[in-house]
C-alpha cells in the first residue's frame, strides 16, 4: 500500500510530497532497527545510530 503525504514548512505551506510504501506482512523499517539494536545489546555489543 502506498500513502502520499504533503510536507509542510513551519508556516504550514506545502513544500513537497512524501511517498511511503509499505508491503503487507513486513515490519516497518524503524521496528527492524529497534530489534537489531536490542538483539545486539543482548550480546554486549552496542551499535550507535548516527545522523
C-alpha positions in Angstrom: 0.0 0.0 0.0 1.3 3.5 -0.7 0.5 6.8 1.0 1.3 10.2 -0.3 1.6 13.0 2.3 2.3 16.7 1.9 5.5 18.0 3.5 4.9 21.4 5.2 7.2 24.1 6.5 6.8 26.0 9.7 4.1 28.2 8.2 2.1 25.2 7.0 2.9 25.9 3.4 3.3 22.7 1.2 6.9 22.4 0.2 6.9 18.9 -1.3 5.5 15.5 -1.1 6.5 12.3 0.7 5.5 8.8 -0.6 5.5 6.0 1.9 5.3 2.4 0.5 4.5 -0.5 2.8 4.4 -4.1 1.9 1.8 -6.3 3.8 3.4 -8.7 6.2 6.7 -6.9 6.6 7.5 -4.8 9.7 8.3 -1.1 9.4 12.0 -0.1 8.9 12.1 1.6 12.4 10.8 -1.6 14.0 13.7 -3.6 12.3 16.3 -1.1 13.5 15.0 -1.3 17.1 15.0 -5.1 17.0 18.6 -5.1 15.7 19.8 -2.7 18.4 18.1 -4.7 21.1 19.5 -8.0 19.9 23.0 -6.5 19.7 22.8 -5.1 23.2 21.9 -8.6 24.5 25.2 -9.8 23.1 27.1 -6.9 24.8 27.6 -5.0 21.5 26.1 -1.6 21.0 25.6 -0.3 17.5 25.2 3.5 17.9 23.0 5.3 15.4 24.4 8.3 13.5 22.5 11.0 11.9 
